[in-house]
Amino acid sequence: MNEKRKGARSAKDIPEEILAQLNQGTLETVNLTEWLAVDQKVLLANLLKQTGRSAYLPPVLENIDALKKQTVNTISEAVGMGILHQVLQNNDEGFLQIISGHPSDMVRCWAAYTIGRNRELNITEKLDKIKIFAADAHFGVREISWMAVRPDISAHLDESLLVLSAWTKNENENIRRFASESTRPRGVWCAHIDVLKQNPELGLVIVEPLKSDPAKYVQDSVGNWLNDAGKSKPDFVRALCEKWQKENSAKQTVYIVKKAMRNIIR
């Protein structure tokens, strides 16, 4: 992502040449405004034309048109599922490699969904393949990466927690953050994980190793994880935070505890 370009604050202020490049797939978005402004149908048509796969376009567009509610996320998921179907139908694994390393962040979001919606992969395989997207430099790709596999994480929670507990020790803060964000009991824009709402202690293998994480990006996620848990099990969160404070006076832990306890009466 080009950090030197700040991007427009509203869609109407995005320069035409910038929007054209975004829809051509030659430029990454630099903020949420641009990300929301990308015309995914146009981008898809350009991508398929550029890669000699225009025959894939009509069936993928049918997926989009069949959506009851069209949002950036639902369209992105529909495109990912459509691409996956075409890849499997045409034995075109090479296309997955193309989109996984594509310059466009939106195209990489589609690639993340081809992993999350691939029924031929088990949860361990999905997490292994999604890891590159969890580490992506672009905010949008990172968010879609956990959203793409969260249903499977919820459905195979024990196995997922085992895999993700190792991610908490990764040197890449984005991967550590994924471990926390993808397992939040309530989460954002996603279905809740009821087992973790009622039994948040299962998530200790995730939050405990991150209680003093040096990255604010991770600290925020851990604090939000515990805030989620506190809405169902406030006593658990209160006791854990008290334990952490007694054991550790690090400023990172203090920050996480404050965020975790923000809606809990002491």
C-alpha positions in Angstrom: 0.0 0.0 0.0 1.3 3.4 -0.9 1.4 5.3 2.4 2.4 8.6 0.8 -1.0 8.9 -0.8 -3.7 9.8 1.8 -6.7 9.4 -0.3 -10.0 11.4 -0.5 -12.3 11.7 2.5 -15.5 11.2 0.4 -16.2 9.2 -2.8 -17.0 12.3 -4.8 -13.6 13.7 -4.1 -11.7 10.7 -5.5 -9.9 11.9 -8.7 -11.1 10.2 -11.8 -7.7 8.9 -12.7 -7.3 7.3 -9.2 -10.7 5.6 -9.4 -9.8 4.4 -12.9 -6.6 2.8 -11.6 -8.4 1.2 -8.7 -10.9 -0.3 -11.1 -8.1 -1.4 -13.4 -6.4 -3.2 -10.5 -3.2 -1.3 -10.9 -3.5 0.7 -7.6 -4.2 -0.2 -4.0 -6.8 1.7 -2.0 -5.4 3.7 0.9 -8.4 4.3 3.0 -11.9 3.0 3.6 -13.5 5.6 1.3 -11.5 4.3 -1.7 -12.1 0.7 -0.7 -15.8 1.3 -0.7 -15.7 3.1 -4.0 -14.1 0.3 -6.0 -16.6 -1.0 -8.6 -16.0 -4.7 -8.1 -17.9 -5.7 -11.3 -15.6 -3.4 -13.4 -12.5 -4.6 -11.6 -13.5 -8.2 -12.1 -14.1 -7.7 -15.8 -10.7 -6.0 -16.2 -8.9 -8.7 -14.2 -10.4 -11.5 -16.3 -9.7 -9.7 -19.6 -6.1 -9.0 -18.5 -5.5 -12.6 -17.6 -7.4 -14.2 -20.6 -10.3 -15.5 -18.6 -13.2 -13.4 -19.8 -15.3 -16.6 -20.1 -15.4 -16.7 -16.3 -17.2 -13.3 -16.1 -20.9 -14.2 -16.8 -21.3 -17.0 -14.2 -19.5 -14.9 -11.5 -21.8 -11.9 -12.3 -24.7 -14.2 -11.9 -23.5 -14.9 -8.3 -23.5 -11.2 -7.6 -26.9 -10.5 -9.2 -28.4 -13.3 -7.1 -27.5 -11.6 -3.8 -30.4 -10.4 -1.8 -28.3 -7.7 -0.2 -25.4 -6.2 -2.1 -22.6 -4.7 0.1 -18.9 -4.5 -0.4 -18.4 -7.6 1.7 -21.3 -9.7 0.2 -20.1 -8.8 -3.3 -16.5 -9.6 -2.5 -17.5 -13.0 -1.1 -19.7 -13.7 -4.1 -16.8 -12.9 -6.4 -14.5 -15.1 -4.4 -16.9 -18.0 -4.5 -17.5 -17.5 -8.2 -13.8 -17.5 -9.0 -13.3 -20.6 -6.8 -16.0 -22.4 -8.7 -14.4 -21.5 -12.1 -11.0 -22.5 -10.9 -12.2 -25.9 -9.7 -14.3 -26.5 -12.8 -11.5 -25.6 -15.2 -8.6 -27.0 -13.1 -7.1 -23.5 -13.1 -5.0 -23.4 -9.9 -2.7 -21.0 -11.5 -5.3 -18.3 -11.4 -5.4 -18.6 -7.6 -1.7 -17.8 -7.5 -2.3 -14.8 -9.7 -5.0 -13.2 -7.6 -3.2 -14.1 -4.3 -0.3 -11.9 -5.2 -2.2 -9.3 -7.2 -1.4 -5.5 -6.9 -5.0 -4.8 -6.1 -6.0 -5.2 -2.5 -9.6 -6.0 -3.5 -8.5 -8.8 -5.7 -6.5 -10.2 -2.8 -9.7 -10.0 -0.7 -11.4 -12.2 -3.3 -8.5 -14.6 -3.1 -9.0 -14.8 0.7 -12.6 -15.8 0.1 -11.5 -18.6 -2.3 -9.8 -20.1 0.7 -12.5 -19.6 3.2 -15.2 -21.0 1.0 -13.3 -24.0 -0.3 -15.1 -27.1 1.1 -12.2 -29.3 -0.1 -9.9 -27.8 2.6 -10.1 -28.6 6.3 -9.7 -25.9 8.9 -6.0 -26.5 9.4 -5.4 -26.2 5.7 -7.5 -23.1 5.5 -5.6 -21.4 8.3 -2.3 -22.4 6.7 -3.3 -20.9 3.4 -4.9 -17.8 4.9 -1.8 -16.9 6.8 -0.3 -14.8 4.0 -3.4 -12.7 3.9 -3.4 -12.3 7.7 0.1 -10.8 7.3 -0.9 -8.6 4.3 0.2 -5.0 4.5 -3.3 -3.7 3.6 -5.9 -3.2 6.2 -8.8 -4.4 4.0 -7.1 -7.7 3.1 -6.4 -8.4 6.8 -10.0 -7.8 7.8 -11.4 -10.0 5.1 -8.9 -12.8 5.9 -10.3 -13.5 9.3 -13.9 -13.0 8.1 -13.4 -15.5 5.4 -12.4 -18.3 7.8 -14.3 -17.4 10.9 -17.3 -19.7 10.2 -14.9 -22.6 10.0 -13.0 -21.4 13.1 -16.3 -21.4 15.0 -17.3 -24.8 13.6 -13.9 -26.4 14.5 -13.0 -24.4 17.5 -10.7 -26.7 19.4 -8.6 -27.4 16.4 -8.5 -23.7 15.4 -7.5 -22.6 18.9 -4.7 -25.1 18.8 -3.3 -23.8 15.5 -3.9 -20.1 16.4 -2.3 -20.4 19.8 1.0 -20.9 18.0 0.3 -17.8 15.9 0.4 -15.7 19.1 4.2 -16.2 19.1 4.7 -15.1 15.5 7.1 -12.2 15.0 4.6 -10.5 12.6 2.1 -8.4 14.6 -0.5 -8.8 11.9 -0.5 -12.6 12.4 -0.6 -12.3 16.2 -3.6 -9.9 15.8 -5.3 -12.4 13.5 -5.2 -15.0 16.3 -7.1 -12.7 18.6 -9.4 -10.9 16.2 -10.6 -14.1 14.4 -11.7 -15.7 17.7 -13.4 -12.8 19.4 -16.5 -14.1 21.1 -18.7 -11.5 19.6 -16.7 -9.8 16.9 -17.6 -7.2 14.4 -19.8 -7.7 11.3 -19.9 -11.5 11.9 -21.7 -14.2 13.7 -20.9 -14.7 17.4 -19.0 -17.7 18.7 -21.4 -18.9 21.3 -19.0 -21.4 22.9 -16.5 -18.6 23.7 -19.3 -16.3 24.9 -20.2 -18.9 27.5 -16.8 -20.5 28.1 -14.2 -17.7 27.5 -11.6 -19.6 29.4 -11.1 -21.7 26.3 -9.6 -18.6 24.7 -6.9 -18.2 27.3 -4.5 -20.0 24.9 -4.9 -16.9 22.7 -5.2 -13.9 25.0 -2.8 -15.0 27.7 0.4 -15.0 25.5 -0.7 -11.6 24.2 -1.4 -9.8 27.5 1.8 -7.7 27.2 2.1 -7.6 23.4 4.2 -4.7 22.2 2.0 -3.8 19.3 -1.0 -1.5 19.9 -2.7 -3.2 17.0 -2.7 -6.4 18.9 -3.4 -4.8 22.3 -6.6 -3.3 20.9 -7.8 -6.7 19.6 -7.0 -8.4 22.9 -8.8 -5.7 24.9 -11.8 -6.0 22.5 -11.7 -9.8 22.9 -12.1 -9.5 26.6 -14.7 -6.8 26.3 -16.7 -9.2 24.2 -16.3 -11.9 26.8 -17.2 -9.5 29.6 -20.7 -9.0 28.2 -21.5 -12.6 29.0 -19.0 -13.5 31.7 -18.0 -10.3 33.5 -16.7 -12.2 36.5 -14.2 -14.2 34.3 -12.8 -11.0 32.7 -12.7 -9.2 36.1 -10.8 -12.0 37.7 -8.4 -12.4 34.8 -7.6 -8.7 34.6 -7.0 -8.6 38.4 -4.6 -11.6 38.0 -2.7 -9.9 35.1 -2.4 -6.7 37.1 -0.9 -8.5 40.1 1.5 -10.5 37.9 2.5 -7.8 35.4 2.8 -4.0 35.6 3.8 -3.5 32.0 2.1 -0.5 30.4 0.9 -2.7 27.5 -1.0 -4.9 30.0 -2.4 -1.8 31.8 -3.8 -0.6 28.4 -5.3 -4.0 27.6 -7.0 -4.2 31.0 -8.4 -0.7 30.7 -9.9 -1.6 27.3 -11.2 -4.9 28.5 -12.9 -3.5 31.6 -14.4 -0.4 30.0 -18.0 -1.8 30.2 -17.6 -3.8 33.4 -18.5 -2.4 36.8 -15.7 -3.1 39.2 
